[in-house]
């Protein structure tokens, strides 16, 4: 009988085992666990709540705060539900004009907490335009047509698609842009914005951040997203435009297109069931 090869010698078969294991582990992490009907309904409702709560607090949304609060309270106990309850406790206690000011200051005037996800991955480069097109094509392929009033990478739009299309393909854009979501959460936490609770709720639904994710977020914090001159007036990091602070990222609204449209209105809050998922 031939001697068994030792570990130092190795064989083509044993050499491939670690790579095979890593591949299967990564696939298992990316693939959501099979959910019960009740868990799936709670997850869908949580995603839709996150979408609604991250939209501009116009008169329709602020008028629905009591419904939103009771809907969150009826969610099954979970880390996401706890985070959302912390947010709605603040949200329902603020004056509408104060909510509007806080939203604009948080998401429109602070570059690091922009809600346009492809910016964090592609920055001021031509690749961002292709990423937006790819995302729009994903929506159409799934049979979902947005009204076009907002860019396809606006986080409330991405969240609504995830709620409609389900944990597999529907949540793929969220997983793809996890590092951007981490950065937004960090920026909101640093600014002590209550919106950090909504991002925290969302992150509990995604696979845990890897060491590579954390390293990439640290690089984004230090360096900002990729940058190249695409023929538009660039926003530097010196604050010379008079609106933004030193070291902040250029806002997505300066790229494609220069001015974002008003927030997409997804199914209004009053349609949510206050008794929670069944």
C-alpha positions in Angstrom: 0.0 0.0 0.0 1.4 3.4 -0.9 2.2 5.6 2.1 -0.3 8.3 2.9 1.0 11.7 2.0 1.8 13.9 4.9 0.4 17.5 5.4 3.7 19.0 4.3 3.6 17.2 0.9 -0.1 17.9 0.2 -2.0 16.8 -2.9 -4.1 18.7 -5.5 -7.2 17.5 -3.7 -6.2 18.7 -0.3 -4.9 21.9 -1.6 -8.4 22.8 -2.9 -10.3 22.0 0.3 -9.7 25.3 2.1 -10.8 27.3 -1.0 -13.9 25.1 -1.3 -14.7 25.6 2.4 -14.3 29.4 2.1 -16.5 29.5 -0.9 -19.3 27.5 0.8 -19.0 29.6 4.0 -19.3 32.8 2.0 -22.3 31.5 0.1 -24.0 30.5 3.4 -23.4 34.0 4.8 -24.8 35.7 1.8 -27.8 33.4 1.5 -30.5 34.4 4.0 -31.7 31.5 6.2 -35.0 30.0 5.4 -37.7 32.0 7.2 -41.0 31.0 8.5 -44.0 32.8 7.1 -44.2 35.0 10.2 -40.5 35.8 10.1 -40.7 36.7 6.4 -43.7 39.0 7.0 -41.9 40.7 9.9 -38.8 41.1 7.9 -40.8 42.6 5.0 -42.6 45.0 7.3 -39.3 46.1 8.9 -37.8 46.9 5.6 -40.8 48.9 4.5 -40.8 50.8 7.8 -37.1 51.6 7.3 -38.0 52.8 3.8 -40.7 55.1 5.1 -38.8 56.4 8.1 -35.8 57.4 5.9 -38.0 59.5 3.5 -38.3 63.2 3.7 -40.8 64.0 6.6 -43.4 65.8 4.5 -47.0 66.5 5.7 -48.2 63.1 4.7 -45.5 61.2 6.6 -45.7 63.3 9.7 -49.5 62.9 9.8 -48.9 59.2 9.9 -46.6 59.2 12.8 -49.1 57.6 15.2 -49.7 54.7 12.8 -46.0 54.2 12.3 -45.3 54.2 16.0 -48.1 51.6 16.7 -46.9 49.5 13.8 -43.3 49.4 15.2 -44.7 48.6 18.7 -46.5 45.6 17.2 -43.4 44.1 15.6 -42.2 40.8 17.2 -39.4 41.4 19.6 -36.0 41.7 17.8 -33.0 44.0 17.8 -34.4 45.8 14.7 -37.7 46.4 16.4 -35.9 47.9 19.4 -33.9 50.3 17.3 -37.0 51.4 15.3 -38.9 52.0 18.6 -36.1 54.2 19.8 -36.4 56.2 16.5 -40.2 56.5 16.5 -40.2 57.7 20.2 -38.1 60.7 19.0 -39.9 61.0 15.7 -43.4 61.3 17.2 -42.3 63.9 19.7 -40.9 66.5 17.3 -42.6 69.4 15.6 -42.9 68.9 11.9 -40.8 71.9 10.9 -38.0 70.6 13.3 -38.2 67.2 11.6 -37.8 68.8 8.2 -34.8 70.9 9.3 -33.1 67.9 10.9 -33.6 65.8 7.8 -32.2 68.4 5.4 -29.2 69.1 7.7 -28.6 65.3 8.1 -29.0 63.9 4.6 -28.7 66.9 2.2 -26.0 69.0 3.8 -23.7 66.3 5.2 -21.9 64.4 2.6 -21.0 61.4 4.7 -24.6 60.6 5.4 -26.0 60.9 1.9 -28.6 58.2 1.2 -27.4 57.6 -2.4 -25.6 54.3 -2.1 -23.7 54.0 -5.3 -21.7 57.1 -4.4 -19.9 55.3 -1.6 -18.9 52.5 -3.9 -18.0 54.5 -7.0 -17.7 58.1 -5.9 -17.3 60.8 -8.6 -16.6 58.4 -11.4 -18.2 57.2 -14.6 -18.8 53.8 -13.0 -21.5 55.3 -10.9 -23.6 56.0 -13.9 -23.3 52.4 -15.0 -24.1 51.2 -11.4 -27.3 53.3 -11.5 -28.3 51.9 -14.8 -27.6 48.3 -13.6 -29.8 48.9 -10.5 -32.6 50.3 -12.6 -32.4 47.2 -14.9 -32.6 44.9 -11.9 -35.8 46.6 -10.8 -37.4 46.3 -14.3 -36.3 42.6 -14.6 -38.1 41.9 -11.3 -41.2 43.5 -12.7 -41.0 46.7 -10.6 -41.3 50.1 -12.2 -40.5 53.1 -10.1 -42.1 56.4 -10.9 -38.7 57.9 -11.8 -38.9 60.7 -9.3 -35.8 59.5 -7.4 -32.6 57.8 -8.4 -32.6 54.0 -8.1 -29.8 54.0 -5.5 -31.7 56.2 -3.0 -31.9 54.1 0.1 -35.7 54.3 0.6 -36.1 53.1 -3.0 -33.6 50.2 -2.5 -35.4 49.2 0.8 -38.8 49.2 -0.9 -37.5 46.9 -3.6 -36.0 44.6 -1.0 -39.4 44.5 0.8 -41.2 43.7 -2.5 -38.8 41.2 -4.0 -37.8 39.3 -0.9 -34.6 38.3 0.9 -32.7 36.7 -2.1 -32.5 39.0 -5.1 -34.5 41.8 -3.5 -31.9 42.3 -0.7 -28.9 41.8 -3.0 -28.4 45.6 -3.5 -28.3 46.1 0.3 -25.7 43.4 0.7 -23.7 44.8 -2.2 -23.7 48.3 -0.5 -23.2 47.1 3.0 -20.0 49.2 3.4 -21.8 52.3 2.4 -24.6 51.5 4.9 -21.9 51.1 7.6 -20.5 54.4 6.8 -23.8 56.2 6.9 -24.5 54.6 10.3 -21.2 55.7 11.6 -21.8 59.3 10.3 -25.2 59.4 11.9 -23.8 58.1 15.2 -21.0 60.7 15.2 -23.6 63.4 14.5 -25.8 62.0 17.3 -28.8 61.8 14.9 -31.8 59.7 15.9 -31.7 58.4 12.3 -28.8 56.2 13.4 -31.4 53.9 14.9 -33.0 53.3 11.5 -29.7 52.3 10.0 -28.9 50.2 13.0 -32.2 48.3 12.5 -31.4 47.7 8.9 -27.9 46.5 9.6 -29.2 43.8 12.0 -31.0 42.2 8.9 -27.7 41.9 6.9 -24.8 39.5 7.3 -22.3 40.6 9.9 -19.5 42.9 8.7 -16.3 41.1 7.8 -12.8 42.3 8.6 -12.5 43.4 5.0 -15.7 45.4 5.3 -14.5 47.2 8.4 -11.1 47.9 6.8 -12.9 49.3 3.7 -15.1 51.5 5.8 -12.0 52.9 7.6 -10.5 53.7 4.2 -13.6 55.5 3.1 -13.6 57.5 6.3 -10.0 58.5 5.8 -9.9 59.0 2.0 -13.5 59.3 0.7 -14.9 57.4 -2.3 -13.1 57.2 -5.7 -12.8 60.4 -7.6 -12.2 61.4 -11.2 -13.0 64.4 -13.3 -16.2 63.7 -15.4 -16.8 67.2 -16.7 -18.9 68.5 -13.8 -17.7 71.1 -11.3 -16.0 69.0 -8.6 -16.5 69.5 -4.9 -13.2 69.5 -3.2 -12.5 68.6 0.4 -11.4 72.2 1.4 -14.9 73.4 2.1 -14.4 76.2 -0.5 -18.0 75.9 -1.7 -19.1 77.4 1.6 -21.6 74.7 2.4 -19.7 71.6 3.6 -17.1 70.9 6.1 -13.4 69.9 5.7 -12.7 66.4 4.7 -16.3 65.5 3.7 -17.3 63.6 0.6 -18.6 65.3 -2.4 -22.4 65.0 -2.4 -24.1 62.6 -4.8 -26.3 65.4 -6.1 -23.4 66.9 -7.9 -22.9 63.9 -10.2 -25.7 62.1 -12.0 -27.9 64.1 -12.3 -26.6 67.3 -10.6 -29.9 67.8 -8.7 -31.8 64.9 -7.2 -35.5 64.8 -7.5 -37.9 64.9 -4.5 -38.1 61.7 -2.5 -40.0 58.7 -4.0 -43.3 58.1 -2.4 -43.7 54.4 -1.7 -46.9 52.9 -0.2 -48.1 55.5 2.4 -47.8 54.7 6.0 -51.5 54.5 6.8 -51.7 51.2 4.8 -49.5 49.4 7.3 -51.3 47.1 9.7 -51.1 48.3 13.2 -51.5 44.8 14.6 -48.2 43.7 13.1 -47.4 40.7 11.0 -49.5 37.6 11.4 
